[in-house]
Amino acid sequence: MLLSDGDLQALWLTLRLAATVTLILLLVGTPIAWWLARSRSRWKGVIGAVVALPLVLPPSVLGFYLLLAMGPKGMIGQLTRALGLGPLPFTFWGLVLASVFYSLPFMVQPLQNAFEAIGERFLEVAATLRATPLNAFFTVVLPLARPGFLTAAVLTFAHTVGEFGVVLMIGGNIPGVTRVASVQIYDHVEAMEYPEAHRMAAVMLIFSFLVLLALYVRRPKTTQG
């Protein structure tokens, strides 16, 4: 067989993690991106910098502070314990929460750019037709920003699939629970199982290429005057 049961298990867990994170960030990132695109608040720069921080922050640093926050004495850890959810480190949902923070800019920034590109004219027209801001958002903004949503979802999904440092810090290496594809490849290399590592890496390479190819093929063509 091309891939072992452990490899297939890691791939399935990776796809499940990426799909879950993408859906959560579509719900969380859309209002953040809309606020950043429309707000004139003095806090806009601060919030934008916080959202973009994972782009420049080493994954080990982000993972370390998230691990402290999810620990027994951390703010998130105390909250989950009070809610009876138990500790999040070394669990699938701990990976989800860490990945949401780590992939946030890959969802928010494409959406923010899409919202800013729409401009004011379409919203003003909707207002003259007595559309409420909520109705205008769903009937005008969302259809016009559809390419931005596609880009944001694909980039978020692909970025989550390729995570290593953060998921290793938060989830460790538990088969079937937190051992995602990138960690599985690391395990093969560490055990000097290079043929197995090559097969897993090849699958990830082909998958990443196909995802990005689909994104570029579906990207609307710009017309030149």
N, C-alpha and C positions, 0 to 999 in steps of 0.2 A: 504493500500500500504506500502511496506517495507520502501521506502524513499519518503520524501515529494518533492514537486516541487522545493522548495528552495535547498534541498539537491542535487537533480539531476542537477539543474542549477550550483551549486558550483562544482560538479564533472566534468561537461562538461567544465566549464571554466578552471579547473585545468588541464585537459587533453589537452585542446587547448593551454594553456600556456606552458606546458611541451613539446609538440610537436614543437611549434614555437621556443622555446629556444634551443632545441636539433638541429634543422635544422640550426639555426644561428650559433651555436657553432661548428657544423661540418665544416662550411665554414670558420669561424674565427679561430677556434682552430687548424685545420690541419696545416696551414702554421706556426703558432706559435710553435707547437710541432715539426715540421720538422726542424725549425731553432734551437730549443733547442737541438735536437738530433744531429745535424750536426755542429753547430757553435763551434768555439774555441775562440770566442770573450770574452774579459774580462767582458763584460756586461751580460754574460750568467747567472752567479749566481744571479745577481740583478733581471733580468727578471724572472728567475725561482722562486725567492722568492716572487715577486709581484704576479705571477700567483697562487702560493700556499697559498697566504695570507688568502683567505677566509676559508681555512681549520682550521685555529687557531683563526681567528678574530671573536669575538662575533657578531652574526647577527645584533644585535641592533646597534653596532658601525658602521658596514658597511652600514646599512640602514640609519643611521643618516647622514653620510657623503654623501651618494648618494642623500639623500633628499636635502641637502644643495646645491649639485652640480646641481640638477635639478630645484632648485628654481629660482625665478626671477633674483637674483643676481649671481647665479652660472654659471659656464662655460657652462654646458650642457643646462641650462635653457635659457641663452642668445642666444645660437646657435639655439635652437628650435624656439625661438621667432623670430629670424632673418629670419629663413626659413619659417615662417608662420605656424608652426606646433602646436603652443600653448604649455602650460605647460604640463609636463609629470606626475608629481605626481598625484596620485589618478585616474590614467587611466590604461587601459590594457597594453598599450605600455610602460608605466612607469614600470609596473611589469615585462615586458619582458626584458627591459634594466637592471633592478636591478638583475633579475635572471640570465642573461648572465654573469654578474660579479661574482655573488655568486656561480654559477655552473662551472665556467671556469676551475678550476683544475680537476674536474671530467671528463672533456673532454680531456684536454691537457696531463695530466700525463699518462693515459693508452696509448694514441697515441705516446707519446714520448718514452715510454718503448717499444712499438711495433716497432717503427722506429729504435731504437738503437739495437734491437735484430736482425735486418736484416743484419747488418754489411756492410762491404765494398765490399765483393767478388762479389755479384750479380750486384752491380752498375758498378764495373770494367768490368765485362763481357759484360754488356750492352754498356759500352763505347767503347769496342773493336769492337762491332757490329755497331758502328757509331750512336748509339742512342743519341739524345740530352738529356740534364738533364730533360727537361719537359717530353719527351717521356718515359724515364726510370722511372720517378716517376709514371706515369699513367699505364705503362705496367708491371713494375717490383715491385715497392714499394707498390702500392695500393693492388694488389692481395695478396702479402705476409703479409701485415698488416691488412688483413680483420678481423681476430679475435680481434685485438686491436680496430678496428673501432666499432665492435659489442659491446665489453665491454664498450667502452667510451660512445656510444650512450645510452646503457641501463642504465648505472650509472648516466649519465646526466639527462635522462628522470625521473628516479626514484627519484633522489635528488631534482629535481624541483617540483615534485609532493608533496614531503614532506616538502617543505619550509613553514616557519611560520613567524619568526621574521622579515626578510627582507621584505616580501610581506606586512606584517601588517604596517611596518614603511612607505613604499612607497605608498601602495595602500589603506590603511585604510580598511574600511569594507562596501563597496557599493554593494548591491545585483545586480547580473548580470553583474557587471563591474570589481570589484576587490575582491569580496568575494569568495576565493578559498576554497577547502575542509578543509584544516587545520583551517582556520578562522571560517568556519561553525561549526566545532566540538567545537571550543572554545566558540562560541556563545551559543551552546546547553548547555555546561557545566555551563557557566555563568548564564544562565536562569534556571539552575537546571533541565534541560530536559535530564536526564541521559539515558532513553531508546533510544531517538533519537541520542544522542551522541554515545552510544554504537553501534548502527546500522551503523552510518557513520564510526566510528573507525574500526569496523569489516570489512567493505568494503575496507578501506585503507590497513588494515593489510593483507587481502587476496590478494589484488592486488599487494602489495609490495613483498609478498612471491612468487607469481607466476612469477613476473618479474625476481627476483633473481634466482628462480628455472630454468627458461628458460635459463638464462645466464650460470649457472653452467652445465646444461645438454648439451648445445651446445659448451662448452669450449673444445678445442682439448685435447686429452689425451696425456700425455708425456710418452715416452718410456724409460725404464730403461735398462741400459746396464749391 
